[in-house]
Amino acid sequence: MIQLLTDSAVKQKCPDPKTGELSIIPTPKSARFLDGYFSIRENMTILTSGRGKAEAELLRETIREKLLMDLPVQLNEKLANHIVICEQSTVPKIFRHNIDKQEGYCLVLHPELATISSNNSAGLFYGIQTFSQLINDQDKLPCCEIEDWPNLAVRGIHLDLKGVCPTFTYLKNLMKRLAAYKINTVLIEYEDKFKYRSHPEISADFAFTEAQIRELDATARRCHIKMIPLLQCLGHVQYILRHEKYFPLREVEGDSSQFCPGSPASLKLFKELAEEIIAAHPESEFFHIGADETRLLGKCPQCSKQAGKTGEIGVYLDYLNKVLEFIREKGKIPIIWDDIIRKHLDDKIIDRLPKDVVLMYWNYSVNKDEISSYPGLCSKEWLKKSVRSRHPEDTPDNISSVSPFIENINAQKRPELEKLYRTDKYPLYLKSLPYLDYYSGHKFKVIGAPSVYSSLDNYLIFGDYDHSFRNIDVWTKKIEEASQLGVISTIWARMSTFSSPKAPVETLMYGIVGSAEMCWATGTFSIEEFDKKFNREYFGTQESSVTDAVYLLETSIDEPYHNYAEWALKLLRETPITKNFLTHEYLCLAANIIDFKRTKKVVFKRFIHSSYSNIAGGTQAPDRLKLISKHLKSLNGNLEKLKSTARKVFRKTLMPEETEEKIDCLFGYDEFEINSIFSTIHKESISR
């Protein structure tokens, strides 16, 4: 925070206009320094036309928060598409830099006035976000001219509420934080966190009401964020089918993961739940019906009979088209995950899908523009070169783990695959996202889905940014090249209703802001440059220590016997920051948790694993037992302190019930192991 006109102002170094740089996230398309500096003064006024009044009031609020100055807003209809900050006596000279781009803006700072211009309200809003970041950086603003617009129309984040569900207050504030980095879409998956009136037994006790969701949706719209609700229509419905009342809707008896698509009651239930969610999002353009990973298609007697005639994909499409028709009747554009269509890819199949359906094509593993292999599909030529460079005696034919080779696909299937995967270096390298061109060629609109944090990430408190950043970078470039809608980066809270909750959103802000950078300015991402800007803009520090700590934490998970987390914690504690203290607190907590688990691994490896048979058999030397007990007591004491700290931090962002589940998930097994060894030692002591 900076404060220009008081003694308590936070002073930061102002960049030299000749050599300095602006720490703006996302990176603007064009930014050049002009002569002089612009300072906001208390005798200034914010001028705009009636069309820009809402954004002008937002600018007023931003200046009031950051500089403790309240500048009045005055309307001047001659200033259409502009917001101007100047002294009341100054006649503004409007610098007309009309950006002929949707959501684009021009920001010009001169010594006597600042102007933000755009031909749409979203552009004015994003110009204000950039101006806000400039205020954060220094106590006087270098005169400059910024022209900027996004590469992608859809720049989104997916929020999965099935686990580590945030509080309502946190979610509302999160919308504003996302908008600050020009994210304009939030895909929100409610599962049981929506208070369904028609089926109250499905909802969690702490689920959000329709009134709350309407308020959240309105908050998002004021921030130029479009919310897209997601309700699964077929698979991933454990949260429903775990209730005895809905057992008859199961495709397979004893399995709660999927509705029976042949049962009219399945469709009826989906419609009733969807109607309530649609009512809570009256202005949402899209509705996501899920429809992914339906692994039980055609398993019940009724569906099996149909599958015998039309195949599994026929069962799927018959049900799906009924759902799509309902969503269309409600005035929404339907979105589906693409994997089932992809699995059964065929021109005849995809032609049965209505062209107004948006396909959300997900792939969390791809991290290069061209790749050497896919799971179950590899180039023999590439493998031959790769293997011989390391093991000259081997050949691809005796490596059974890789099958099949693309060169060995039968002649009938090969032309189709080659059309999908071919590159200039084929078959040495294959196309990284082959279905994107296929969907585009069949006139479907596509949203790409990389991942900030996926079900593949086993880190229960942290993310794998080394991989996810490369994944997002490939996706954003490919989507722009294909002239498709955009990208929504996923954040999965659980693999399923019954699996362990994963990382809270607040620990993933580094990845979320990185995704915002890549969606706005595709193809220009540099991790080194982004880290510099992230430290400065997000945490208000000129040092690189916070992002250094992030990578130490990531490394510490892969190498649990090294004390990287301890080093990360030291960096975090020693780095002075001026904002986003909550994220910093979560990072410190992550470091403490990872370091505790490392210490426990070391203690168990050194003292327990080699001695357990002696402890259990009553043959362990008393001195050794005392030493082991001492280490266990230390671990137990540290664990109790860590649980207390984690509970305090989690309660700042998570529902109370979610906090306790996360605590149990993180520390339950540690507690069990420590107490089990204590119990064994106690029994041994008594027997002696």
VMD Tcl script that draws the C-alpha trace (Angstrom):
set ca {
  {0.00 0.00 0.00}
  {1.23 3.55 -0.69}
  {0.01 6.81 0.72}
  {1.24 9.90 -1.09}
  {0.27 12.74 1.23}
  {0.95 11.45 4.74}
  {4.10 10.83 6.76}
  {3.21 7.14 7.15}
  {3.31 6.50 3.43}
  {5.09 3.38 2.20}
  {7.79 4.63 -0.17}
  {8.99 2.35 -2.94}
  {11.59 2.94 -5.58}
  {10.14 4.51 -8.71}
  {11.40 2.95 -11.95}
  {13.63 5.03 -14.18}
  {11.51 5.84 -17.26}
  {14.53 5.14 -19.47}
  {15.50 1.77 -18.03}
  {12.77 0.82 -15.61}
  {9.90 -1.59 -16.05}
  {6.26 -1.64 -15.05}
  {5.26 -4.61 -12.91}
  {1.84 -5.13 -14.46}
  {0.06 -8.50 -14.49}
  {-0.98 -9.50 -17.11}
  {1.67 -8.02 -19.38}
  {0.26 -5.18 -21.55}
  {0.54 -5.37 -25.33}
  {2.31 -2.02 -25.52}
  {3.78 0.22 -22.83}
  {6.10 3.18 -23.33}
  {7.37 5.84 -20.98}
  {6.76 9.55 -21.54}
  {8.50 12.53 -19.94}
  {7.68 13.46 -16.37}
  {5.54 12.05 -13.56}
  {1.88 12.08 -12.65}
  {0.73 12.40 -9.03}
  {-2.82 12.12 -7.77}
  {-3.75 15.13 -5.63}
  {-6.70 15.84 -3.37}
  {-7.92 18.74 -5.54}
  {-8.42 16.45 -8.52}
  {-11.72 15.19 -9.94}
  {-12.73 12.05 -11.81}
  {-14.59 12.99 -15.00}
  {-16.59 10.63 -17.18}
  {-19.82 10.29 -19.11}
  {-22.90 8.50 -17.82}
  {-21.78 5.31 -19.58}
  {-18.59 5.19 -17.53}
  {-20.11 6.15 -14.16}
  {-19.97 2.65 -12.61}
  {-16.31 2.26 -13.53}
  {-15.52 5.81 -12.40}
  {-17.02 5.05 -8.99}
  {-14.85 1.93 -8.85}
  {-11.79 4.08 -9.59}
  {-12.86 6.46 -6.83}
  {-13.10 3.53 -4.39}
  {-9.69 2.22 -5.49}
  {-8.01 5.59 -4.90}
  {-9.77 5.95 -1.55}
  {-8.52 2.52 -0.41}
  {-4.95 2.90 -1.60}
  {-4.26 6.61 -1.12}
  {-6.85 7.70 1.48}
  {-8.13 10.39 -0.89}
  {-11.76 10.77 -1.91}
  {-11.95 12.31 -5.38}
  {-15.43 13.35 -6.53}
  {-16.93 11.93 -9.71}
  {-18.43 14.43 -12.16}
  {-20.32 13.62 -15.34}
  {-19.34 15.22 -18.63}
  {-21.12 13.75 -21.63}
  {-18.39 15.01 -23.96}
  {-16.13 12.38 -22.42}
  {-17.83 9.32 -23.91}
  {-15.64 6.20 -23.58}
  {-13.21 8.01 -21.27}
  {-12.40 8.37 -17.61}
  {-10.19 11.35 -16.79}
  {-8.42 12.29 -13.54}
  {-7.43 15.95 -13.45}
  {-7.71 19.19 -11.49}
  {-11.08 20.90 -11.73}
  {-9.55 23.95 -13.38}
  {-7.86 21.86 -16.08}
  {-9.58 21.56 -19.43}
  {-8.91 17.91 -20.33}
  {-7.27 17.21 -23.63}
  {-8.60 13.82 -24.49}
  {-6.04 11.54 -26.03}
  {-8.19 9.47 -28.33}
  {-6.57 6.09 -28.56}
  {-9.54 3.98 -29.52}
  {-8.57 0.33 -29.25}
  {-10.64 -1.58 -31.75}
  {-10.49 -4.73 -29.59}
  {-13.11 -6.17 -27.28}
  {-12.10 -5.49 -23.66}
  {-9.17 -3.39 -24.86}
  {-8.19 -0.08 -23.26}
  {-5.68 2.76 -23.47}
  {-4.18 4.30 -20.32}
  {-2.23 7.56 -20.66}
  {-0.52 9.36 -17.77}
  {0.62 12.95 -18.35}
  {1.96 15.34 -15.68}
  {-1.43 17.05 -15.25}
  {-3.95 14.32 -15.97}
  {-4.58 10.63 -16.50}
  {-7.00 9.17 -19.05}
  {-8.45 5.70 -19.45}
  {-10.28 5.13 -22.71}
  {-12.14 2.19 -24.19}
  {-15.12 1.54 -26.43}
  {-16.67 -0.78 -23.82}
  {-17.19 -0.87 -20.07}
  {-15.04 -3.99 -19.63}
  {-12.10 -2.17 -21.22}
  {-12.53 0.78 -18.85}
  {-12.66 -1.68 -15.95}
  {-9.41 -3.36 -17.03}
  {-7.75 0.00 -17.53}
  {-8.61 0.76 -13.90}
  {-7.08 -2.56 -12.80}
  {-3.84 -1.62 -14.53}
  {-3.94 1.88 -13.03}
  {-4.49 0.30 -9.61}
  {-1.36 -1.81 -10.03}
  {0.65 1.25 -11.03}
  {-0.45 2.97 -7.84}
  {0.77 -0.03 -5.87}
  {4.26 0.18 -7.29}
  {5.43 3.64 -6.29}
  {4.52 6.95 -4.67}
  {4.62 8.81 -7.97}
  {3.67 7.40 -11.31}
  {5.95 7.71 -14.33}
  {4.14 9.21 -17.29}
  {3.43 6.48 -19.76}
  {1.12 5.28 -22.49}
  {-0.29 1.75 -22.32}
  {-2.35 0.10 -25.04}
  {-3.70 -3.29 -24.13}
  {-6.22 -5.98 -25.03}
  {-6.63 -9.73 -24.41}
  {-5.69 -12.51 -26.80}
  {-8.47 -14.79 -25.56}
  {-12.14 -13.94 -25.08}
  {-12.63 -16.50 -22.29}
  {-10.02 -16.31 -19.51}
  {-11.24 -18.43 -16.68}
  {-10.73 -20.38 -13.51}
  {-12.71 -23.43 -12.40}
  {-13.78 -23.61 -8.74}
  {-14.70 -27.07 -7.46}
  {-16.77 -26.79 -4.28}
  {-16.96 -30.52 -3.56}
  {-13.97 -30.18 -1.21}
  {-12.19 -27.47 0.84}
  {-15.27 -25.33 0.22}
  {-14.58 -21.63 0.89}
  {-16.82 -19.41 2.97}
  {-19.28 -17.13 1.20}
  {-17.33 -14.02 2.25}
  {-14.11 -15.48 0.86}
  {-15.77 -16.35 -2.46}
  {-17.14 -12.82 -2.89}
  {-13.74 -11.31 -2.19}
  {-12.09 -13.84 -4.50}
  {-14.15 -12.55 -7.43}
  {-12.63 -9.09 -6.97}
  {-9.13 -10.53 -6.66}
  {-9.52 -12.58 -9.84}
  {-10.84 -9.58 -11.75}
  {-7.78 -7.57 -10.70}
  {-5.77 -9.86 -13.01}
  {-8.37 -9.61 -15.79}
  {-9.88 -13.06 -15.34}
  {-13.39 -12.81 -16.79}
  {-14.90 -16.28 -16.31}
  {-15.49 -18.54 -13.31}
  {-16.76 -22.08 -13.86}
  {-18.27 -23.08 -10.52}
  {-19.09 -26.70 -9.67}
  {-21.52 -26.80 -6.74}
  {-22.20 -30.51 -6.17}
  {-23.82 -30.61 -2.67}
  {-22.87 -27.03 -1.74}
  {-26.08 -25.61 -3.25}
  {-29.17 -25.55 -1.00}
  {-31.63 -27.49 -3.20}
  {-35.20 -26.83 -2.10}
  {-36.65 -29.64 -4.21}
  {-34.24 -32.25 -2.81}
  {-32.93 -30.91 0.52}
  {-31.36 -34.22 1.57}
  {-28.74 -33.85 -1.19}
  {-27.38 -30.56 0.17}
  {-24.67 -30.21 2.79}
  {-25.80 -28.53 6.02}
  {-23.64 -25.51 5.21}
  {-24.62 -25.27 1.52}
  {-25.11 -21.85 -0.08}
  {-28.66 -20.58 -0.52}
  {-30.08 -19.34 -3.81}
  {-30.02 -15.80 -2.40}
  {-26.31 -16.11 -1.62}
  {-25.51 -17.43 -5.08}
  {-27.49 -14.59 -6.66}
  {-25.44 -12.15 -4.59}
  {-22.20 -13.87 -5.60}
  {-23.26 -13.79 -9.25}
  {-24.06 -10.07 -9.00}
  {-20.66 -9.41 -7.39}
  {-18.96 -11.28 -10.23}
  {-20.86 -9.32 -12.89}
  {-19.82 -6.01 -11.32}
  {-16.25 -7.27 -11.74}
  {-16.95 -8.20 -15.38}
  {-16.76 -11.90 -14.52}
  {-19.23 -14.31 -16.09}
  {-20.11 -17.21 -13.84}
  {-20.80 -20.57 -15.49}
  {-22.60 -23.05 -13.21}
  {-21.73 -26.75 -13.56}
  {-24.08 -29.58 -12.62}
  {-23.17 -33.14 -13.56}
  {-25.93 -34.78 -15.58}
  {-24.73 -38.41 -15.63}
  {-21.43 -39.33 -13.97}
  {-19.67 -38.06 -10.83}
  {-22.93 -38.03 -8.84}
  {-21.79 -39.85 -5.70}
  {-23.05 -36.93 -3.64}
  {-26.58 -37.80 -4.81}
  {-26.56 -41.57 -5.19}
  {-25.02 -42.17 -1.76}
  {-28.49 -41.42 -0.33}
  {-30.74 -44.47 -0.06}
  {-33.66 -42.56 -1.58}
  {-31.77 -42.40 -4.90}
  {-30.35 -45.95 -4.98}
  {-32.84 -46.94 -7.74}
  {-31.19 -44.37 -10.07}
  {-27.81 -46.14 -9.97}
  {-26.56 -47.64 -13.23}
  {-24.85 -50.41 -11.27}
  {-26.09 -51.69 -7.92}
  {-23.58 -50.84 -5.21}
  {-21.89 -48.10 -7.29}
  {-22.90 -44.50 -6.63}
  {-20.85 -42.85 -9.38}
  {-23.35 -42.76 -12.26}
  {-27.04 -42.31 -13.03}
  {-28.82 -44.86 -15.16}
  {-29.42 -42.92 -18.42}
  {-32.29 -45.23 -19.29}
  {-34.30 -44.26 -16.22}
  {-36.68 -41.30 -16.77}
  {-36.24 -40.50 -13.07}
  {-32.54 -39.70 -13.66}
  {-33.37 -37.01 -16.20}
  {-36.22 -35.70 -14.05}
  {-33.92 -35.30 -11.03}
  {-31.25 -33.52 -13.08}
  {-33.83 -31.10 -14.47}
  {-35.19 -30.26 -11.02}
  {-31.73 -29.53 -9.62}
  {-30.62 -27.63 -12.73}
  {-33.70 -25.39 -12.66}
  {-32.79 -24.15 -9.19}
  {-29.18 -23.43 -10.16}
  {-30.27 -21.67 -13.38}
  {-32.64 -19.49 -11.32}
  {-29.69 -18.42 -9.16}
  {-27.72 -17.39 -12.29}
  {-30.36 -15.53 -14.32}
  {-27.86 -13.72 -16.55}
  {-25.40 -16.56 -17.14}
  {-24.98 -17.27 -20.83}
  {-23.71 -20.83 -20.42}
  {-24.57 -23.93 -18.38}
  {-22.05 -26.78 -18.00}
  {-23.63 -30.25 -17.73}
  {-20.41 -32.22 -17.10}
  {-21.07 -35.56 -18.84}
  {-17.47 -36.81 -18.45}
  {-15.97 -40.15 -17.36}
  {-19.20 -42.12 -17.68}
  {-17.44 -45.46 -17.29}
  {-20.55 -47.53 -16.52}
  {-22.46 -46.95 -19.75}
  {-24.60 -49.90 -20.78}
  {-24.13 -51.90 -17.57}
  {-27.68 -52.17 -16.21}
  {-30.02 -54.70 -17.92}
  {-32.07 -51.98 -19.64}
  {-29.07 -49.97 -20.88}
  {-27.20 -53.14 -21.82}
  {-30.02 -54.05 -24.18}
  {-29.86 -50.61 -25.80}
  {-26.05 -50.72 -25.98}
  {-26.34 -53.98 -27.86}
  {-28.16 -52.10 -30.61}
  {-26.49 -48.67 -30.62}
  {-23.26 -49.20 -28.68}
  {-22.28 -47.44 -25.46}
  {-21.98 -44.14 -27.29}
  {-25.56 -44.51 -28.52}
  {-26.78 -44.84 -24.92}
  {-24.74 -41.77 -24.02}
  {-25.90 -39.58 -26.90}
  {-29.59 -40.46 -26.51}
  {-29.53 -39.30 -22.89}
  {-27.20 -36.36 -23.55}
  {-29.39 -34.90 -26.28}
  {-32.39 -34.89 -23.93}
  {-30.33 -32.93 -21.39}
  {-29.08 -30.55 -24.08}
  {-32.62 -29.88 -25.27}
  {-33.66 -28.96 -21.72}
  {-30.71 -26.57 -21.26}
  {-31.45 -24.97 -24.61}
  {-35.12 -24.48 -23.62}
  {-33.90 -22.60 -20.55}
  {-32.09 -20.12 -22.78}
  {-28.58 -21.30 -21.95}
  {-25.73 -22.48 -24.17}
  {-24.68 -25.97 -23.03}
  {-21.08 -26.96 -22.34}
  {-19.82 -30.53 -21.92}
  {-16.49 -32.13 -21.08}
  {-15.27 -33.70 -24.32}
  {-13.66 -36.99 -23.21}
  {-16.52 -39.36 -24.06}
  {-16.89 -37.86 -27.54}
  {-13.10 -38.06 -27.90}
  {-13.05 -41.71 -26.81}
  {-15.61 -42.67 -29.48}
  {-14.36 -40.24 -32.10}
  {-16.03 -40.75 -35.43}
  {-17.58 -38.39 -37.97}
  {-20.93 -40.14 -37.66}
  {-20.81 -39.85 -33.85}
  {-19.84 -36.20 -33.66}
  {-22.46 -35.30 -36.28}
  {-25.12 -36.46 -33.80}
  {-24.02 -33.72 -31.43}
  {-25.79 -30.34 -31.90}
  {-23.42 -27.65 -33.16}
  {-24.43 -25.18 -30.42}
  {-22.75 -27.37 -27.78}
  {-19.45 -25.96 -26.54}
  {-16.84 -28.70 -26.11}
  {-14.55 -28.27 -23.11}
  {-11.48 -30.18 -24.23}
  {-9.37 -31.14 -21.20}
  {-5.81 -32.37 -21.07}
  {-3.72 -31.86 -17.93}
  {-0.60 -33.75 -19.01}
  {0.48 -32.05 -22.25}
  {3.31 -29.58 -21.64}
  {5.00 -29.19 -25.04}
  {3.91 -27.93 -28.46}
  {4.88 -31.28 -29.99}
  {5.20 -34.45 -27.96}
  {6.85 -37.82 -28.37}
  {4.02 -40.00 -27.08}
  {0.57 -40.30 -25.58}
  {-0.48 -42.89 -23.00}
  {-0.74 -46.09 -25.02}
  {0.50 -44.46 -28.21}
  {4.11 -43.81 -29.12}
  {6.33 -43.29 -32.12}
  {8.68 -46.26 -32.66}
  {11.12 -43.97 -34.47}
  {11.28 -41.57 -31.52}
  {11.66 -44.37 -28.99}
  {14.39 -46.01 -31.04}
  {16.46 -42.81 -31.00}
  {15.72 -42.14 -27.35}
  {16.55 -45.64 -26.12}
  {19.69 -46.09 -28.21}
  {21.11 -42.82 -26.96}
  {21.03 -44.29 -23.44}
  {20.97 -48.09 -23.90}
  {22.45 -49.08 -27.31}
  {21.75 -52.75 -26.70}
  {17.95 -52.25 -26.46}
  {15.41 -51.90 -29.25}
  {11.82 -50.64 -29.08}
  {10.51 -54.11 -29.82}
  {11.69 -55.51 -26.49}
  {10.27 -52.69 -24.40}
  {6.84 -54.07 -23.60}
  {5.67 -51.09 -21.54}
  {5.12 -48.96 -24.63}
  {2.27 -50.19 -26.82}
  {1.06 -49.72 -29.43}
  {3.40 -47.86 -31.73}
  {1.66 -45.46 -34.06}
  {3.52 -47.03 -37.00}
  {1.97 -50.43 -36.11}
  {-1.67 -49.30 -36.13}
  {-3.62 -51.25 -38.72}
  {-3.87 -49.79 -42.20}
  {-7.57 -49.00 -41.88}
  {-7.17 -46.97 -38.70}
  {-3.80 -45.36 -39.45}
  {-4.92 -42.62 -41.91}
  {-7.43 -41.35 -39.34}
  {-4.81 -41.25 -36.58}
  {-2.20 -39.69 -38.82}
  {-4.65 -36.96 -39.74}
  {-5.08 -36.18 -36.04}
  {-1.47 -36.49 -34.89}
  {0.60 -35.47 -37.92}
  {3.23 -32.75 -37.55}
  {6.14 -31.67 -39.77}
  {8.28 -34.12 -37.75}
  {5.79 -37.01 -37.79}
  {6.12 -39.77 -36.68}
  {9.09 -38.62 -34.62}
  {6.84 -36.12 -32.85}
  {3.05 -36.03 -32.58}
  {0.64 -33.09 -32.34}
  {0.15 -32.14 -28.69}
  {-3.60 -31.36 -28.77}
  {-4.81 -33.24 -31.85}
  {-8.56 -32.99 -31.26}
  {-8.58 -29.20 -31.28}
  {-8.30 -29.02 -35.07}
  {-10.79 -31.87 -35.43}
  {-13.45 -30.11 -33.34}
  {-12.78 -26.81 -35.10}
  {-13.07 -28.51 -38.48}
  {-16.50 -29.81 -37.46}
  {-17.58 -26.25 -36.55}
  {-17.69 -26.72 -32.78}
  {-16.71 -23.98 -30.37}
  {-14.06 -25.12 -27.91}
  {-12.84 -24.02 -24.50}
  {-9.46 -25.45 -23.54}
  {-9.04 -26.90 -20.06}
  {-5.52 -27.13 -18.66}
  {-5.05 -27.34 -14.91}
  {-3.65 -25.18 -12.15}
  {-4.29 -28.13 -9.82}
  {-5.72 -31.45 -10.99}
  {-6.67 -34.81 -9.55}
  {-3.24 -35.93 -10.79}
  {-1.62 -33.69 -8.16}
  {-1.05 -35.63 -4.95}
  {0.02 -32.56 -3.02}
  {-2.64 -32.04 -0.38}
  {-1.52 -28.51 0.42}
  {0.37 -27.32 -2.66}
  {0.55 -27.45 -6.46}
  {3.01 -28.66 -9.12}
  {3.61 -25.35 -10.88}
  {6.57 -26.53 -12.91}
  {4.17 -28.76 -14.84}
  {0.96 -26.74 -14.67}
  {2.52 -23.55 -16.07}
  {3.82 -25.43 -19.10}
  {0.43 -27.12 -19.50}
  {-1.42 -23.77 -19.44}
  {1.12 -22.12 -21.75}
  {0.64 -24.78 -24.45}
  {-3.14 -24.58 -24.14}
  {-3.39 -20.80 -24.40}
  {-1.16 -20.70 -27.49}
  {-3.02 -23.53 -29.24}
  {-6.46 -22.08 -28.49}
  {-5.44 -18.71 -29.92}
  {-3.95 -20.35 -33.03}
  {-7.25 -22.19 -33.56}
  {-9.27 -18.96 -33.05}
  {-11.30 -20.69 -30.35}
  {-13.14 -19.23 -27.36}
  {-10.51 -19.37 -24.66}
  {-9.19 -21.27 -21.66}
  {-10.55 -22.17 -18.23}
  {-7.85 -23.57 -15.95}
  {-9.22 -26.20 -13.61}
  {-8.71 -26.47 -9.86}
  {-9.95 -29.82 -8.55}
  {-10.80 -30.04 -4.86}
  {-11.25 -33.83 -4.86}
  {-11.07 -36.71 -7.29}
  {-14.59 -37.70 -6.18}
  {-17.09 -37.08 -3.38}
  {-15.49 -39.74 -1.19}
  {-11.80 -38.98 -1.81}
  {-9.54 -36.73 0.26}
  {-9.87 -32.96 -0.09}
  {-6.90 -31.34 -1.79}
  {-5.29 -27.89 -1.75}
  {-7.29 -24.83 -0.63}
  {-7.63 -22.14 -3.30}
  {-5.52 -19.65 -1.34}
  {-2.39 -21.83 -1.61}
  {-2.81 -21.83 -5.40}
  {-2.91 -18.08 -6.07}
  {0.52 -18.16 -7.71}
  {-0.83 -20.62 -10.28}
  {-4.11 -18.73 -10.71}
  {-2.35 -15.43 -11.40}
  {0.04 -17.23 -13.75}
  {-2.93 -18.59 -15.68}
  {-4.38 -15.06 -15.91}
  {-1.07 -13.85 -17.36}
  {-0.97 -16.55 -20.04}
  {-4.64 -16.17 -21.04}
  {-4.36 -12.41 -21.57}
  {-0.94 -12.34 -23.25}
  {-0.60 -15.70 -24.99}
  {2.75 -16.94 -26.25}
  {4.86 -14.43 -24.31}
  {5.16 -16.21 -20.96}
  {8.55 -16.21 -19.26}
  {8.70 -17.75 -15.81}
  {11.65 -15.53 -14.84}
  {9.87 -12.31 -15.84}
  {6.58 -13.45 -14.31}
  {8.25 -14.28 -10.98}
  {9.77 -10.78 -10.82}
  {6.39 -9.18 -11.43}
  {4.54 -11.54 -9.10}
  {6.83 -10.73 -6.17}
  {6.49 -6.99 -6.82}
  {2.83 -6.72 -7.74}
  {1.24 -9.48 -5.65}
  {3.33 -9.25 -2.49}
  {4.78 -5.74 -2.83}
  {8.39 -6.85 -2.43}
  {11.38 -6.12 -4.65}
  {12.96 -9.43 -3.61}
  {12.54 -12.79 -5.33}
  {12.29 -14.67 -2.05}
  {8.59 -15.58 -2.16}
  {8.68 -17.29 -5.55}
  {12.01 -18.89 -4.59}
  {10.20 -20.33 -1.57}
  {7.37 -21.58 -3.79}
  {9.80 -23.61 -5.89}
  {11.60 -24.91 -2.80}
  {8.25 -26.16 -1.49}
  {7.49 -27.82 -4.81}
  {10.91 -29.50 -4.79}
  {10.53 -30.56 -1.15}
  {7.48 -32.69 -2.00}
  {9.44 -34.65 -4.61}
  {12.49 -35.00 -2.35}
  {11.03 -35.52 1.16}
  {14.31 -36.25 2.94}
  {15.84 -32.85 2.15}
  {15.05 -29.81 4.26}
  {13.90 -27.58 1.39}
  {10.70 -26.70 3.25}
  {12.74 -25.40 6.19}
  {14.70 -23.15 3.81}
  {11.45 -22.03 2.18}
  {9.98 -21.09 5.56}
  {13.09 -19.08 6.39}
  {12.79 -17.14 3.12}
  {9.08 -16.49 3.67}
  {9.58 -15.23 7.21}
  {12.49 -12.97 6.30}
  {10.84 -11.37 3.25}
  {9.06 -8.06 3.96}
  {5.71 -7.96 2.15}
  {3.07 -5.23 2.06}
  {-0.04 -7.06 0.83}
  {-1.74 -10.42 0.30}
  {-0.78 -11.51 3.79}
  {-3.31 -14.35 3.72}
  {-1.58 -16.06 0.79}
  {1.74 -15.60 2.58}
  {0.26 -17.15 5.73}
  {-0.94 -20.17 3.73}
  {2.51 -20.58 2.15}
  {4.11 -20.53 5.59}
  {1.60 -23.13 6.76}
  {2.40 -25.31 3.71}
  {6.11 -25.06 4.54}
  {5.47 -26.06 8.16}
  {3.31 -29.02 7.14}
  {5.79 -30.29 4.55}
  {8.69 -29.84 6.99}
  {6.84 -31.72 9.74}
  {6.15 -34.64 7.40}
  {9.81 -34.64 6.34}
  {10.93 -34.73 9.99}
  {8.52 -37.58 10.72}
  {9.83 -39.58 7.73}
  {13.41 -39.11 8.95}
  {12.55 -40.13 12.53}
  {10.62 -43.21 11.43}
  {13.32 -44.23 8.96}
  {16.12 -43.79 11.51}
  {14.49 -45.07 14.69}
  {11.24 -46.94 13.98}
  {11.51 -48.96 10.77}
  {14.75 -50.65 11.80}
  {13.58 -51.30 15.37}
  {9.87 -52.12 15.11}
  {10.25 -55.89 15.22}
  {12.35 -55.54 18.38}
  {9.84 -53.12 19.92}
  {6.89 -55.40 19.13}
  {8.79 -58.52 20.20}
  {9.90 -57.06 23.53}
  {13.60 -57.32 22.74}
  {14.41 -53.64 22.27}
  {17.03 -52.26 24.67}
  {15.56 -49.88 27.32}
  {17.90 -47.03 26.38}
  {16.83 -47.32 22.77}
  {13.16 -47.32 23.81}
  {13.70 -44.11 25.78}
  {15.34 -42.45 22.77}
  {12.51 -43.53 20.48}
  {9.90 -42.30 23.01}
  {11.67 -38.95 23.22}
  {11.51 -38.45 19.45}
  {7.88 -39.56 19.32}
  {6.89 -37.14 22.09}
  {8.63 -34.34 20.22}
  {6.79 -35.28 17.03}
  {3.48 -35.48 18.87}
  {3.99 -32.06 20.48}
  {4.90 -30.49 17.16}
  {1.89 -32.16 15.53}
  {-0.54 -30.70 18.07}
  {0.92 -27.21 17.60}
  {0.76 -27.59 13.82}
  {-2.86 -28.74 13.93}
  {-3.75 -25.72 16.03}
  {-1.99 -23.35 13.59}
  {-3.56 -25.04 10.56}
  {-7.02 -24.82 12.10}
  {-6.63 -21.06 12.66}
  {-5.44 -20.49 9.08}
  {-8.04 -22.73 7.43}
  {-10.87 -21.07 9.33}
  {-10.02 -17.78 7.65}
  {-11.12 -19.16 4.26}
  {-12.94 -22.49 4.71}
  {-16.26 -23.58 6.13}
  {-15.83 -24.97 9.70}
  {-16.83 -28.50 8.63}
  {-14.37 -28.35 5.72}
  {-11.64 -27.16 8.08}
  {-12.01 -30.19 10.34}
  {-12.07 -32.61 7.41}
  {-8.93 -31.03 5.96}
  {-7.19 -31.29 9.35}
  {-8.12 -34.97 9.63}
  {-6.96 -35.62 6.07}
  {-3.61 -33.89 6.55}
  {-2.71 -35.23 9.98}
  {-4.96 -38.20 10.77}
  {-2.56 -40.86 9.54}
  {0.44 -39.14 11.16}
  {-1.42 -39.15 14.46}
  {-2.39 -42.81 14.03}
  {1.20 -43.91 13.29}
  {2.71 -42.00 16.21}
  {0.07 -43.23 18.67}
  {0.39 -46.82 17.42}
  {4.12 -46.85 18.16}
  {3.50 -45.20 21.54}
  {0.92 -47.88 22.33}
  {3.31 -50.68 21.38}
  {6.08 -49.17 23.53}
  {3.64 -48.77 26.44}
  {2.56 -52.42 26.24}
  {6.21 -53.47 26.13}
  {6.99 -51.36 29.21}
  {4.10 -52.92 31.15}
  {5.11 -56.45 30.16}
  {8.57 -55.81 31.58}
}
mol new
graphics top color blue
foreach p $ca { graphics top sphere $p radius 0.5 }
foreach p [lrange $ca 0 end-1] q [lrange $ca 1 end] { graphics top cylinder $p $q radius 0.2 }
display resetview
